Structures are given as structure tokens and as C-alpha cells.
Amino acid sequence: MAVQQGGFKPGGGFNKPGGGGGFNKPGGFNKGGFRGRFVPRKEAEHRINNFIRVPQVRLVGENVEVGVYNTQDALRMAQDQQLDLVEISPTADPPVCKIIDYNKFLYDKKKKEKEMKAKSKTAELKEIRFTPNTDDHDFDFKAKHAENFLKDGNKVKAYVQFKGRAIQFQERGQLLLLKFAERLNEFGTLESMPKMEGRRMLQCLLQRARKSHRSSQILIKD
């Protein structure tokens, strides 16, 4: 009877599995030099320090004399300042580098990107509903919500809903909306005056630009 790989020998004992080299260790290399599981390495955003392998670099920045330097000299200059040599323009000839704190550079870059992302956020339209008989408590509650919406950069559509015979109180609705706009003057500016659309009177407010924020406060105080 033929002996199968990995089976028992006729005289007892156990045959090693075929393939030569036994079992591979998890995460290790087998005889062919391949990993059992491929894990791609994340590339750094910039080449820094000893990873810059060109003979010369052009240094720029406030803490150096701008010019072309031997890369090893540039590295020593960075070490003397306890900073990093960072390649910021690899396609230039020679590549352009700066001597900076790389961790701080990445932190500031990420912070700036986050701020730009927040500014480019698409504004949403938030609706605030009133009736001609909205009381002061409800008015204050809704004004506070509208204030937060405007602070977040959203657009606020405030409207008075007229039902049945309440349509005869359009003047009351207009006064309420203008009072609402005045209350939010510090945070928002009127896109248009109150106007009727069907059985609704509405107006829209946009976030007030920061530059006009100071002047709006002065006007309110006067």
C-alpha cells in the first residue's frame, strides 16, 4: 500500500507534510519569500531627513540662507536646529526643501484642511414656523433655534401660516417677522422683505458676514 503524504509510515511514526520547510509561521515568509498575507505600506506624504536621497537640494525658508546645498550639509543644518529636513517640491531641479518641525507642519496642515472643509460645507435651509398669535415664550424659543442655525452657516426661512379667517391678520404677521429679523440682526441679514406666498408670509435670513459683525453691534447700541 502506498504511503500518502502526511500519513503514517508502515512501521509507525508520522510523515512530515510535503512542501519542504514545514508549517509557515503566521505573518512570516515562506521559502519563496512571499508573505502569507500582503499588507500594503502607507507611503509618507513627504520625504524627510535620510529618506531624501538626492545629491543636492534647494533650501528655502526664514531660518536658512536660501540656496542650493549638498544634501548632507542640509541634513546637518536641520540637526543643528533640532528640526527636520522636509522635501516640499520633489519635481523641482534640485528638489526644494525646508527645515521645519515636521510633526507641527502636519498638524497645521490637517487643521487648515479641516477649517476649509467646514467653510465649504453646504448650507442647509432651516424652517421656522409662526402663527399670527405666536406668544412671546414661543417666539423666544424659536429665535434661539434660528440663532444657532445662522451661527452654523445655515439659511433660515421664517414664515407665518394663516389658517381660515386668520388671513385677515397679515399686518400682524408682517410685524412678527420683522421683529424676528431685528432680534437676529447680530447673526443674520434679511435676504428679502416679508412677502405672501399662498396662505404663508415668509422671509429668509442669511448668516451675517463676520466683517460686518462689529458694525451691526454698534448700530444696535446706538
N, CA and C of each residue as an Amber inpcrd file, in Angstrom:
protein
   666
   0.8600000  -1.1920000   0.0000000   0.0000000   0.0000000   0.0000000
   0.8870000   1.2290000   0.0000000   0.5740000   2.2010000  -0.8770000
   1.3810000   3.4240000  -0.9770000   1.1390000   4.2960000   0.2310000
   2.2160000   4.9650000   0.6460000   2.1120000   5.8680000   1.7950000
   1.7450000   7.2610000   1.3100000   0.6790000   7.8120000   1.8330000
   0.2580000   9.1570000   1.4360000   1.0380000  10.2030000   2.2110000
   1.2300000  11.3990000   1.6150000   1.9210000  12.4900000   2.3080000
   1.1100000  12.8940000   3.5240000   1.8640000  12.9870000   4.6420000
   1.1890000  13.4010000   5.8540000   0.5540000  12.2440000   6.5820000
   0.7220000  10.9880000   6.0370000   0.0950000   9.8310000   6.6780000
   1.0820000   9.1120000   7.5620000   0.6860000   7.9220000   8.0210000
   1.5530000   7.1290000   8.8810000   2.4740000   6.2510000   8.0600000
   3.7310000   6.0940000   8.5530000   4.6620000   5.1710000   7.9250000
   4.2240000   3.7540000   8.2400000   4.5580000   2.8190000   7.3590000
   4.1800000   1.4200000   7.6300000   4.7010000   0.9470000   8.9860000
   5.8930000   1.4060000   9.3730000   6.4490000   0.9320000  10.6480000
   6.1030000   1.8340000  11.8130000   5.1570000   2.7440000  11.6240000
   4.8160000   3.6800000  12.6960000   5.4460000   5.0410000  12.4370000
   5.1100000   6.0040000  13.2490000   5.6310000   7.3630000  13.0580000
   4.7550000   8.1660000  12.1100000   5.1800000   9.3420000  11.8580000
   4.3500000  10.2530000  11.0590000   5.1970000  10.9710000  10.0240000
   4.7520000  11.0090000   8.7850000   5.4470000  11.7320000   7.7170000
   5.1790000  13.2260000   7.8330000   6.2000000  14.0400000   7.6290000
   6.0030000  15.4830000   7.5990000   5.2090000  15.8810000   6.3640000
   4.3690000  16.8840000   6.4430000   3.6350000  17.3310000   5.2510000
   4.6090000  17.7420000   4.1690000   4.2320000  17.5280000   2.9210000
   5.0780000  17.8790000   1.7820000   5.2370000  19.3660000   1.6310000
   6.1480000  19.7720000   0.7870000   6.3440000  21.2070000   0.5120000
   7.6670000  21.6730000   1.0540000   8.3190000  20.8900000   1.9180000
   9.6630000  21.2320000   2.4060000   9.6640000  22.4960000   3.2290000
  10.0580000  22.4000000   4.4540000  10.1310000  23.6110000   5.2750000
   9.0860000  23.6290000   6.3600000   8.1820000  22.6580000   6.3830000
   7.1960000  22.5740000   7.4620000   6.1550000  23.6780000   7.3590000
   5.5070000  23.9440000   8.4850000   4.4460000  24.9330000   8.5100000
   5.0210000  26.3380000   8.5580000   4.3810000  27.2580000   7.8460000
   4.8340000  28.6490000   7.8680000   4.3520000  29.3310000   9.1360000
   5.1680000  30.1890000   9.6950000   4.7510000  30.9690000  10.8510000
   3.7910000  32.0670000  10.3920000   2.7690000  32.3720000  11.2200000
   1.8300000  33.4300000  10.8310000   2.5490000  34.7500000  10.6040000
   2.2760000  35.3360000   9.4490000   2.8580000  36.6360000   9.1470000
   4.3050000  36.5700000   8.7130000   4.8950000  35.3680000   8.6640000
   6.3030000  35.2520000   8.2970000   6.4630000  34.9930000   6.8230000
   7.6920000  34.7420000   6.3890000   7.9800000  34.4680000   4.9870000
   8.1290000  32.9610000   4.7940000   7.6060000  32.4490000   3.6790000
   7.8360000  31.0490000   3.3500000   9.0820000  30.9510000   2.4850000
   9.3610000  29.7640000   1.9660000  10.6080000  29.5700000   1.2180000
  10.6880000  30.4330000  -0.0370000   9.5130000  30.7200000  -0.6110000
   9.5200000  31.5170000  -1.8410000   9.7310000  32.9930000  -1.5740000
   9.7490000  33.3750000  -0.2930000   9.9780000  34.7840000   0.0260000
   8.7270000  35.6300000  -0.0100000   7.5110000  35.0230000  -0.0240000
   6.2730000  35.7770000  -0.0670000   5.5820000  35.7290000   1.2760000
   4.9830000  36.8230000   1.6600000   4.2290000  36.8470000   2.9060000
   2.9390000  36.0540000   2.7340000   2.5070000  35.4550000   3.8350000
   1.2300000  34.7530000   3.7780000   0.0800000  35.7160000   3.5670000
   0.2500000  36.9730000   4.0250000  -0.8070000  37.9770000   3.8640000
  -0.1540000  39.2930000   3.4990000  -0.5620000  39.8710000   2.3930000
   0.0700000  41.1040000   1.9050000  -0.5490000  42.3040000   2.6040000
   0.2680000  43.1120000   3.2360000  -0.1900000  44.3270000   3.8930000
   0.4930000  45.5210000   3.2330000  -0.2470000  46.3100000   2.4480000
   0.3800000  47.4400000   1.7550000   0.8860000  48.4690000   2.7430000
   2.0590000  49.0130000   2.4870000   2.6470000  50.0160000   3.3600000
   2.1770000  51.4000000   2.9510000   1.7370000  52.1630000   3.9450000
   1.2710000  53.5220000   3.6770000   2.4620000  54.4300000   3.4190000
   2.4200000  55.0970000   2.2740000   3.5240000  55.9800000   1.9140000
   3.4070000  57.3030000   2.6790000   4.5350000  57.8500000   3.0970000
   4.5460000  59.1450000   3.7820000   4.1930000  60.2510000   2.7930000
   3.6290000  61.3370000   3.3170000   3.2430000  62.4520000   2.4490000
   4.4600000  63.1350000   1.8350000   5.5480000  63.1930000   2.5900000
   6.7580000  63.8580000   2.1250000   7.9780000  63.0070000   2.4640000
   9.0200000  63.1800000   1.6880000  10.2970000  62.5540000   2.0490000
  10.9990000  63.4800000   3.0350000  11.5060000  62.9090000   4.1130000
  12.1570000  63.7310000   5.1260000  13.4960000  63.1150000   5.5210000
  14.3850000  63.9610000   5.9820000  15.6810000  63.5550000   6.5420000
  16.4150000  62.5600000   5.6570000  16.7690000  61.3840000   6.1930000
  17.5900000  60.4140000   5.4500000  16.8680000  59.7520000   4.2780000
  15.5590000  59.9980000   4.1550000  14.8270000  59.4430000   3.0130000
  14.9960000  60.3240000   1.7700000  15.5970000  61.4890000   1.9420000
  15.8860000  62.3630000   0.7990000  17.2340000  61.9220000   0.2290000
  17.2000000  61.2370000  -0.9040000  18.4150000  60.6140000  -1.4410000
  18.8150000  61.2100000  -2.7810000  18.9350000  62.5080000  -2.8030000
  19.4520000  63.2160000  -3.9810000  20.7220000  63.9320000  -3.5360000
  21.6300000  64.1940000  -4.4420000  22.9090000  64.8080000  -4.0370000
  22.7750000  66.2350000  -3.5340000  21.8300000  66.9960000  -4.1080000
  21.6890000  68.3920000  -3.7230000  20.2180000  68.7530000  -3.5360000
  19.9690000  69.7600000  -2.7110000  18.6110000  70.2790000  -2.5180000
  18.6700000  71.7990000  -2.4790000  17.5600000  72.4270000  -2.7730000
  17.4650000  73.8830000  -2.6600000  16.7160000  74.1940000  -1.3610000
  17.3450000  74.8860000  -0.4560000  16.7270000  75.2410000   0.8140000
  16.0240000  76.5850000   0.7080000  14.8080000  76.6510000   1.2540000
  14.0640000  77.9100000   1.3320000  13.5160000  78.0330000   2.7460000
  13.0930000  79.2340000   3.1030000  12.5280000  79.4520000   4.4280000
  13.2190000  80.5850000   5.1530000  12.6260000  80.9550000   6.2840000
  13.1340000  82.0970000   7.0320000  14.3550000  81.7550000   7.8860000
  14.5360000  80.4760000   8.2020000  15.6050000  80.0940000   9.1320000
  16.8780000  79.6240000   8.4240000  16.9730000  79.8620000   7.1060000
  18.1720000  79.4650000   6.3560000  18.5040000  80.5400000   5.3240000
  19.7130000  80.4820000   4.8370000  20.0800000  81.3150000   3.6960000
  19.6840000  80.5580000   2.4420000  18.7630000  81.1230000   1.7020000
  18.2180000  80.4320000   0.5290000  19.3340000  80.1300000  -0.4670000
  19.3100000  78.8860000  -0.9740000  20.3240000  78.4860000  -1.9440000
  20.3830000  76.9840000  -2.1020000  21.2840000  76.5300000  -2.9830000
  21.4730000  75.1020000  -3.2460000  22.5650000  74.5690000  -2.3250000
  22.2620000  73.4380000  -1.6490000  23.1950000  72.8540000  -0.6790000
  23.3910000  71.3680000  -0.9780000  24.5460000  70.8650000  -0.5960000
  24.7470000  69.4250000  -0.5660000  23.7540000  68.8600000   0.4390000
  23.1040000  67.7460000   0.0990000  22.0510000  67.1860000   0.9580000
  22.5610000  66.8610000   2.3530000  23.7730000  66.3360000   2.4550000
  24.3220000  66.0190000   3.7660000  24.5270000  67.2770000   4.6040000
  24.9370000  68.3620000   3.9660000  25.0870000  69.6300000   4.6850000
  23.7260000  70.1420000   5.1680000  22.7300000  69.9970000   4.3180000
  21.3800000  70.4300000   4.6880000  20.8530000  69.6040000   5.8700000
  21.1530000  68.3120000   5.8650000  20.7480000  67.4490000   6.9860000
  21.4020000  67.8870000   8.2850000  22.6920000  68.2270000   8.2120000
  23.3960000  68.6740000   9.4140000  22.8080000  69.9900000   9.9290000
  22.4210000  70.8660000   9.0160000  21.8090000  72.1370000   9.4180000
  20.4870000  71.8860000  10.1550000  19.7240000  70.9270000   9.6470000
  18.4560000  70.5840000  10.2980000  18.7100000  70.0020000  11.6890000
  19.7000000  69.1290000  11.7930000  20.0240000  68.5220000  13.0790000
  20.4920000  69.5710000  14.0730000  21.2630000  70.5430000  13.6170000
  21.7540000  71.6020000  14.4990000  20.5890000  72.4110000  15.0840000
  19.4990000  72.5400000  14.3220000  18.3290000  73.2840000  14.7890000
  17.3020000  72.3800000  15.4550000  17.6380000  71.0780000  15.5570000
  16.7310000  70.0690000  16.1420000  15.3880000  70.0650000  15.4040000
  15.4950000  70.1700000  14.0880000  14.3150000  70.1610000  13.2280000
  14.4940000  69.0930000  12.1500000  13.5640000  69.0730000  11.1730000
  13.5860000  68.0760000  10.1060000  13.8390000  68.7430000   8.7610000
  14.5260000  68.0090000   7.8900000  14.6790000  68.4400000   6.5020000
  13.5250000  67.8130000   5.7250000  12.6470000  68.6410000   5.1780000
  11.4220000  68.1600000   4.5330000  11.3900000  68.5820000   3.0760000
  11.1780000  67.6230000   2.2020000  11.0970000  67.8810000   0.7590000
   9.6850000  68.3590000   0.4350000   9.5590000  69.5950000  -0.0200000
   8.2290000  70.1550000  -0.2900000   7.9110000  70.2600000  -1.7780000
   8.9400000  70.1640000  -2.6080000   8.7260000  70.2100000  -4.0570000
   9.6780000  69.2200000  -4.7280000   9.2780000  67.9340000  -4.7850000
  10.1790000  66.8920000  -5.2920000  10.4590000  66.9620000  -6.7810000
   9.5950000  67.6370000  -7.5520000   9.7710000  67.6580000  -9.0120000
  10.7130000  68.7640000  -9.4750000  11.0710000  69.6730000  -8.5690000
  11.9940000  70.7600000  -8.9470000  13.4090000  70.2000000  -9.1260000
  14.2500000  70.9610000  -9.7910000  15.6310000  70.5210000 -10.0320000
  16.5960000  71.6100000  -9.5520000  17.2520000  71.4010000  -8.3940000
  17.0920000  70.2660000  -7.4720000  15.8190000  70.3960000  -6.6360000
  15.3910000  69.3150000  -5.9540000  14.1840000  69.3630000  -5.1270000
  14.2690000  70.4620000  -4.0690000  13.1290000  71.0960000  -3.7980000
  13.0710000  72.1830000  -2.8170000  12.7380000  71.6050000  -1.4440000
  13.4900000  72.0450000  -0.4310000  13.2940000  71.5470000   0.9340000
  13.1840000  72.7050000   1.9160000  12.6090000  72.3890000   3.0690000
  12.5440000  73.3320000   4.1710000  13.0400000  72.6490000   5.4340000
  13.5950000  73.4280000   6.3390000  13.9830000  72.9110000   7.6510000
  12.9070000  73.3430000   8.6370000  12.0950000  72.3790000   9.0540000
  10.9200000  72.6780000   9.8870000  10.6680000  71.5400000  10.8690000
   9.7350000  71.7750000  11.7850000   9.2520000  70.7180000  12.6800000
   8.1690000  69.9660000  11.9030000   8.4810000  68.7470000  11.4500000
   7.5740000  68.0390000  10.5490000   6.2410000  67.6980000  11.2090000
   6.2690000  67.3010000  12.4750000   5.0190000  66.9640000  13.1660000
   4.1090000  68.1840000  13.2720000   4.6990000  69.3320000  13.5850000
   3.9030000  70.5630000  13.6680000   3.3850000  70.9500000  12.2880000
   4.2160000  70.7390000  11.2650000   3.8130000  71.0350000   9.8920000
   2.5850000  70.2130000   9.4960000   2.5840000  68.9100000   9.8260000
   1.4470000  68.0450000   9.5030000   0.2070000  68.4370000  10.2940000
   0.4100000  68.8140000  11.5700000  -0.7110000  69.2280000  12.4170000
  -1.3860000  70.4820000  11.8560000  -0.5700000  71.4790000  11.5130000
  -1.1060000  72.7230000  10.9630000  -1.8030000  72.4860000   9.6280000
  -1.2370000  71.6000000   8.8210000  -1.8220000  71.2800000   7.5120000
  -3.1920000  70.6250000   7.6760000  -3.2830000  69.6860000   8.6110000
  -4.5500000  68.9850000   8.8510000  -5.5950000  69.9420000   9.4210000
  -5.1570000  70.8480000  10.3060000  -6.0670000  71.8260000  10.9050000
  -6.6220000  72.7690000   9.8380000  -5.7460000  73.2040000   8.9290000
  -6.1730000  74.1120000   7.8610000  -7.1600000  73.4240000   6.9210000
  -6.8900000  72.1510000   6.5980000  -7.7950000  71.4010000   5.7270000
  -9.1580000  71.2260000   6.3770000  -9.1590000  71.0080000   7.6880000
 -10.4110000  70.8470000   8.4280000 -11.2220000  72.1370000   8.4070000
 -10.5400000  73.2710000   8.5760000 -11.2170000  74.5620000   8.5570000
 -11.7940000  74.8590000   7.1770000 -11.0310000  74.5360000   6.1400000
 -11.5060000  74.7670000   4.7680000 -12.7120000  73.8900000   4.4630000
 -12.6840000  72.6580000   4.9700000 -13.8030000  71.7370000   4.7660000
 -15.0500000  72.2490000   5.4500000 -14.8710000  72.8090000   6.6490000
 -16.0060000  73.3470000   7.3960000 -16.6040000  74.5540000   6.6740000
 -15.7380000  75.3970000   6.0860000 -16.2160000  76.5820000   5.3770000
 -16.9480000  76.2190000   4.0910000 -16.5250000  75.1170000   3.4730000
 -17.1370000  74.7190000   2.2060000 -18.3790000  73.8500000   2.4060000
 -18.7530000  73.6400000   3.6540000 -19.9400000  72.8380000   3.9570000
 -21.1720000  73.4820000   3.3290000 -21.9820000  72.6890000   2.6570000
 -23.1800000  73.1960000   2.0010000 -24.1960000  73.6430000   3.0380000
 -24.6600000  74.8890000   2.9010000 -25.6370000  75.4250000   3.8500000
 -26.9850000  74.7340000   3.6650000 -27.6490000  74.4750000   4.7710000
 -28.9770000  73.8630000   4.7380000 -30.0380000  74.9360000   4.9540000
 -31.2500000  74.6520000   4.4920000 -32.3640000  75.5750000   4.6870000
 -33.1700000  75.0940000   5.8880000 -33.2130000  75.9140000   6.9320000
 -33.9560000  75.5850000   8.1420000 -35.2280000  76.4240000   8.1920000
 -36.3510000  75.7890000   8.5260000 -37.6290000  76.4900000   8.5580000
 -38.0950000  76.7360000   9.9890000 -38.5910000  77.9370000  10.2070000
 -39.1670000  78.3250000  11.4920000 -40.6080000  78.7720000  11.2350000
 -41.5640000  78.1360000  11.9060000 -42.9790000  78.3980000  11.6400000
 -43.6150000  79.1850000  12.7800000 -44.3680000  80.2080000  12.3930000
 -45.1410000  81.0040000  13.3440000 -46.6160000  81.0140000  12.9360000
 -47.4420000  81.5050000  13.8480000 -48.8380000  81.8390000  13.5400000
 -49.0270000  83.3050000  13.9320000 -50.0830000  83.9460000  13.4840000
 -50.2890000  85.3490000  13.8670000 -50.3970000  85.5440000  15.3750000
 -50.7190000  84.4650000  16.1130000 -50.9200000  84.5670000  17.5610000
 -49.7840000  83.9250000  18.3630000 -48.6010000  83.7780000  17.7670000
 -47.4600000  83.2110000  18.4880000 -47.1500000  84.0670000  19.7190000
 -47.0670000  83.4100000  20.8960000 -46.8120000  84.1660000  22.1340000
 -45.3110000  84.4390000  22.3040000 -44.9640000  85.2550000  23.2940000
 -43.5770000  85.6770000  23.5000000 -42.6540000  84.5100000  23.8340000
 -43.1480000  83.5780000  24.6470000 -42.3170000  82.4310000  25.0430000
 -41.9450000  81.5890000  23.8160000 -42.9240000  81.3080000  22.9660000
 -42.6780000  80.5160000  21.7600000 -41.7780000  81.2850000  20.7950000
 -41.9790000  82.5970000  20.7250000 -41.1560000  83.4460000  19.8520000
 -39.6890000  83.3810000  20.2870000 -39.4310000  83.5280000  21.5990000
 -38.0550000  83.4880000  22.1080000 -37.4080000  82.1280000  21.8730000
 -38.1720000  81.0640000  22.0580000 -37.6780000  79.6980000  21.8600000
 -37.2340000  79.4910000  20.4140000 -38.0630000  79.9490000  19.4710000
 -37.7480000  79.7700000  18.0620000 -36.6300000  80.7020000  17.6020000
 -36.5420000  81.8610000  18.1890000 -35.4570000  82.7850000  17.8540000
 -34.1040000  82.2110000  18.2740000 -34.0770000  81.5190000  19.4130000
 -32.8380000  80.9030000  19.8890000 -32.3920000  79.8030000  18.9290000
 -33.3290000  78.9970000  18.4490000 -33.0020000  77.9540000  17.4720000
 -32.4750000  78.5750000  16.1800000 -33.1280000  79.6420000  15.7180000
 -32.7070000  80.3000000  14.4780000 -31.3090000  80.8880000  14.6320000
 -30.9980000  81.3990000  15.8240000 -29.6670000  81.9500000  16.0900000
 -28.5900000  80.8810000  15.9100000 -28.8570000  79.6840000  16.4460000
 -27.9040000  78.5760000  16.3040000 -27.7770000  78.1340000  14.8510000
 -28.8800000  78.1260000  14.1180000 -28.8370000  77.7510000  12.6980000
 -27.9420000  78.7190000  11.9170000 -28.1010000  80.0020000  12.1810000
 -27.3120000  81.0100000  11.4720000 -25.8350000  80.9220000  11.8490000
 -25.5420000  80.6550000  13.1080000 -24.1540000  80.5050000  13.5510000
 -23.4720000  79.3580000  12.8180000 -24.2460000  78.3110000  12.4950000
 -23.6990000  77.1460000  11.7940000 -23.5990000  77.3720000  10.2940000
 -23.9850000  78.5620000   9.8290000 -23.8760000  78.8740000   8.4090000
 -25.0810000  78.4910000   7.5780000 -26.1800000  78.1220000   8.2330000
 -27.3780000  77.7190000   7.5080000 -28.2580000  78.9300000   7.1630000
 -29.1610000  78.6970000   6.2510000 -30.1310000  79.7070000   5.8510000
 -31.4320000  79.4400000   6.5970000 -32.0860000  80.4980000   7.0720000
 -33.3160000  80.3400000   7.8490000 -34.4980000  80.9310000   7.0790000
 -35.5120000  80.0930000   6.8760000 -36.7640000  80.5790000   6.2820000
 -37.8100000  80.6340000   7.3820000 -38.2090000  81.8380000   7.7530000
 -39.2370000  82.0170000   8.7730000 -40.5410000  82.3920000   8.0810000
 -41.6370000  81.7710000   8.5140000 -42.9140000  82.0950000   7.8690000
 -44.0590000  82.0680000   8.8830000 -45.0770000  82.8390000   8.5610000
 -46.3050000  82.8700000   9.3520000 -47.3750000  82.1520000   8.5450000
 -47.9920000  81.1510000   9.1580000 -49.0320000  80.3640000   8.4890000
 -50.3960000  80.9380000   8.8660000 -51.1580000  81.3130000   7.8560000
 -52.5030000  81.8520000   8.0850000 -53.5330000  80.7700000   7.7580000
 -54.3510000  80.4220000   8.7520000 -55.3990000  79.4280000   8.5400000
 -56.7630000  80.0720000   8.7030000 -57.6640000  79.7190000   7.7890000
 -59.0290000  80.2340000   7.8800000 -59.0940000  81.7430000   7.8850000
 -59.8310000  82.2830000   8.8840000 -60.0260000  83.7320000   8.9610000
 -58.7730000  84.4890000   9.3940000 -57.7430000  83.7650000   9.8330000
 -56.5080000  84.4230000  10.2720000 -55.8240000  85.1700000   9.1330000
 -56.2560000  84.9060000   7.8820000 -55.6460000  85.5670000   6.7310000
 -55.8300000  87.0860000   6.7960000 -56.8220000  87.5280000   7.5990000
 -57.0730000  88.9710000   7.7130000 -56.0280000  89.6700000   8.5990000
 -55.1690000  88.8600000   9.2780000 -54.1610000  89.4430000  10.1720000
 -52.7700000  89.4500000   9.5220000 -52.7230000  89.7660000   8.2390000
 -51.4400000  89.7800000   7.5330000 -50.4820000  90.8270000   8.0970000
 -51.0350000  91.9780000   8.5180000 -50.1860000  93.0310000   9.0690000
 -49.5220000  92.5550000  10.3590000 -50.2730000  91.7950000  11.1610000
 -49.7090000  91.2500000  12.3960000 -48.5730000  90.2730000  12.0850000
 -48.7700000  89.4720000  11.0390000 -47.7350000  88.5180000  10.6340000
 -46.4780000  89.2250000  10.1450000 -46.6710000  90.3230000   9.4120000
 -45.5190000  91.0800000   8.9010000 -44.7150000  91.6850000  10.0540000
 -45.4030000  92.2430000  11.0290000 -44.7250000  92.8320000  12.1840000
 -43.9490000  91.7730000  12.9650000 -44.5400000  90.5860000  13.0770000
 -43.8740000  89.5000000  13.7980000 -42.5810000  89.0950000  13.0970000
 -42.6170000  88.9780000  11.7590000 -41.4220000  88.5870000  11.0070000
 -40.3370000  89.6580000  11.0670000 -40.7320000  90.9220000  11.0100000
 -39.7460000  91.9960000  11.0900000 -39.1160000  92.0500000  12.4930000
 -39.9240000  91.7730000  13.5080000 -39.4070000  91.6980000  14.8740000
 -38.4060000  90.5440000  14.9990000 -38.7160000  89.4490000  14.3200000
 -37.8400000  88.2740000  14.3200000 -36.5040000  88.6110000  13.6630000
 -36.5510000  89.3280000  12.5370000 -35.3240000  89.7210000  11.8300000
 -34.4880000  90.6680000  12.6710000 -35.1590000  91.5940000  13.3750000
 -34.4400000  92.5430000  14.2300000 -33.7760000  91.8070000  15.3940000
 -34.4590000  90.8210000  15.9350000 -33.9210000  90.0370000  17.0500000
 -32.6390000  89.2970000  16.6410000 -32.5620000  88.8730000  15.3780000
 -31.4200000  88.0960000  14.8790000 -30.4290000  88.9470000  14.0980000
 -30.5470000  90.2580000  14.2180000 -29.7170000  91.1660000  13.4140000
 -28.2190000  90.9350000  13.6100000 -27.8260000  90.5230000  14.8090000
 -26.4060000  90.3090000  15.0910000 -25.8500000  89.1050000  14.3390000
 -26.7210000  88.1350000  14.0240000 -26.2620000  86.8780000  13.4260000
 -26.7120000  86.6820000  11.9760000 -27.7780000  87.3660000  11.5640000
 -28.2890000  87.1620000  10.2130000 -28.7510000  88.4360000   9.5600000
 -28.8060000  88.3900000   8.2510000 -29.2690000  89.5470000   7.4890000
 -30.4050000  89.1150000   6.5640000 -31.3690000  89.9910000   6.3710000
 -32.5350000  89.6660000   5.5550000 -32.1600000  89.5220000   4.0850000
 -32.5790000  88.4120000   3.4960000 -32.3730000  88.2190000   2.0610000
 -33.4350000  88.9800000   1.2810000 -34.6510000  89.0560000   1.8440000
 -35.7480000  89.7980000   1.2210000 -36.7810000  90.1500000   2.2860000
 -37.5660000  91.1580000   2.0350000 -38.6100000  91.5650000   2.9690000
 -39.7290000  90.5170000   2.9870000 -40.5360000  90.4910000   4.0630000
 -41.6530000  89.5240000   4.1220000 -42.5810000  89.6610000   2.9240000
 -42.9780000  88.5000000   2.3860000 -43.8870000  88.5040000   1.2400000
 -44.8450000  87.3190000   1.3360000 -46.0030000  87.4700000   0.7160000
 -47.0260000  86.4260000   0.7520000 -46.7870000  85.4010000  -0.3530000
 -46.9140000  84.1390000  -0.0030000 -46.9240000  83.0320000  -0.9630000
 -48.0620000  82.1080000  -0.5540000 -49.1800000  82.2170000  -1.2690000
 -50.3580000  81.4490000  -0.8850000 -50.9080000  81.9610000   0.4350000
 -51.0220000  81.0770000   1.4090000 -51.5090000  81.4600000   2.7360000
 -50.3480000  81.5860000   3.7350000 -49.1680000  81.7910000   3.2110000
 -47.9910000  81.9870000   4.0520000 -47.3510000  83.3350000   3.7730000
 -46.8380000  83.9690000   4.8230000 -45.9910000  85.1370000   4.6530000
 -44.5950000  84.7160000   5.1200000 -43.6000000  84.8870000   4.2590000
 -42.2780000  84.3710000   4.6050000 -41.1670000  85.3670000   4.3290000
 -40.0320000  85.0980000   4.9700000 -38.8030000  85.8480000   4.7450000
 -37.6340000  84.9060000   4.9940000 -36.4860000  85.2040000   4.3710000
 -35.3000000  84.3680000   4.5420000 -34.1570000  85.1970000   5.1020000
 -33.3890000  84.5700000   5.9970000 -32.2300000  85.2180000   6.5930000
 -30.9820000  84.4110000   6.2880000 -29.8850000  85.1230000   6.0000000
 -28.5940000  84.5060000   5.7350000 -27.6320000  84.8570000   6.8580000
 -26.6310000  84.0070000   7.0590000 -25.6070000  84.2780000   8.0680000
 -24.9180000  85.6050000   7.7540000 -24.7890000  86.4420000   8.7700000
 -24.1380000  87.7320000   8.5790000 -22.6330000  87.5330000   8.4550000
 -22.0200000  88.2090000   7.4910000 -20.5800000  88.1150000   7.3070000
 -19.8740000  88.6280000   8.5510000 -18.7520000  87.9990000   8.8890000
 -18.0250000  88.3630000  10.1040000 -17.5480000  89.8040000  10.0800000
 -17.1720000  90.3150000   8.9060000 -16.6440000  91.6790000   8.8070000
 -17.6670000  92.7070000   9.2360000 -18.9580000  92.4060000   8.9990000
 -19.9920000  93.3580000   9.3570000 -20.5330000  93.1200000  10.7540000
 -19.9870000  92.1120000  11.4350000 -20.4680000  91.7630000  12.7670000
 -20.2680000  92.9140000  13.7500000 -19.0980000  93.5500000  13.7250000
 -18.7980000  94.6320000  14.6590000 -19.6850000  95.8440000  14.3890000
 -19.8720000  96.1710000  13.1210000 -20.6660000  97.3440000  12.7890000
 -22.1210000  97.1430000  13.1770000 -22.6300000  95.8880000  13.0760000
 -24.0190000  95.6350000  13.4280000 -24.2360000  95.8350000  14.9190000
 -23.2390000  95.4810000  15.7360000 -23.3500000  95.6690000  17.1700000
 -23.4070000  97.1650000  17.5050000 -22.5870000  97.9510000  16.8130000
 -22.5510000  99.3970000  17.0670000 -23.9010000 100.0210000  16.7390000
 -24.5150000  99.5790000  15.6290000 -25.8080000 100.1120000  15.2440000
 -26.8730000  99.7760000  16.2760000 -26.8120000  98.5840000  16.8220000
 -27.7930000  98.1480000  17.8100000 -27.6710000  99.0020000  19.0750000
 -26.3960000  99.2870000  19.4930000 -26.1940000 100.0680000  20.7080000
 -26.6880000 101.4940000  20.5420000 -26.4540000 102.0500000  19.3460000
 -26.9100000 103.4200000  19.1170000 -28.4340000 103.4920000  19.0610000
